[in-house]
């Protein structure tokens, strides 16, 4: 009986020693953490305050809910912006193709105008090389009638304008009804040549404007393509599973 009582007392002493050791470890740990927390007060609340807040403070749940709502709103805004910029990029692509087609058309018009000018210039040179006028006596009335017939035919073919026709019929800007028919023809070819050259200059200006518009449209297309790619990439990163709980998203700029 005494042996049993001694064995029980020995067991109690061992249990009490283990319990005291555990209690001392807990107290030491608490003291160490409290000391570290006081040293780091300048950087934020202590670990104990954070634990108590997480357990007891009802505002924590509300804050988590608010973060989740802000995250969802940011993703929705990013989806809207990504869709809008994709549509804008597609429209810019269509516009760039249209401007390039207009530029190519202006180039063809310019080339045709230059060829027409060269043909008119060649006609003037041929008349200059034919440096012999027929030695016949012409009636001034016949020469006047020849001029009228000559310029009217040219106007009907679209080679001279109504203003140039009026100049010839009114004997202005170098037109001489008494000149030799050969000289009248040479005068007509010079007027046609000058008109073709003016048409070429106008076509060249239109080509330059079309080229500038095509360059601007291509630059806008490249910019919107880059922006659309960036928006799609941000949306993909924002909707990845590892980022679904994050509240920090890069929102789209205001439009």
Buried (B, 14 or more C-beta within 10 A) or exposed (E): EEEEEEEEEEEEEEEEEEEEEEEEEEEEEEEEEEEEBEEEEEEEEBEEEBEEEEEEEEEEEEEEEEBBEBBEEBBEEBBEBBBBBBEBBBEBBEBBBEBBEBBBEBBEBBEEBBEBBBEBBEBBEEBEEEEEEEEEEEEEEEBBEBBBEBBBEBBEEEBBEEEBBBBBBEEEEEBBBEBBBBBBBBBBBBBBBBBBBEBBEEBBEBBEEBBEBBBEBBEBBEEBBEBBEEBBEBBEEBEEEEBEEBBEBEBBEEE
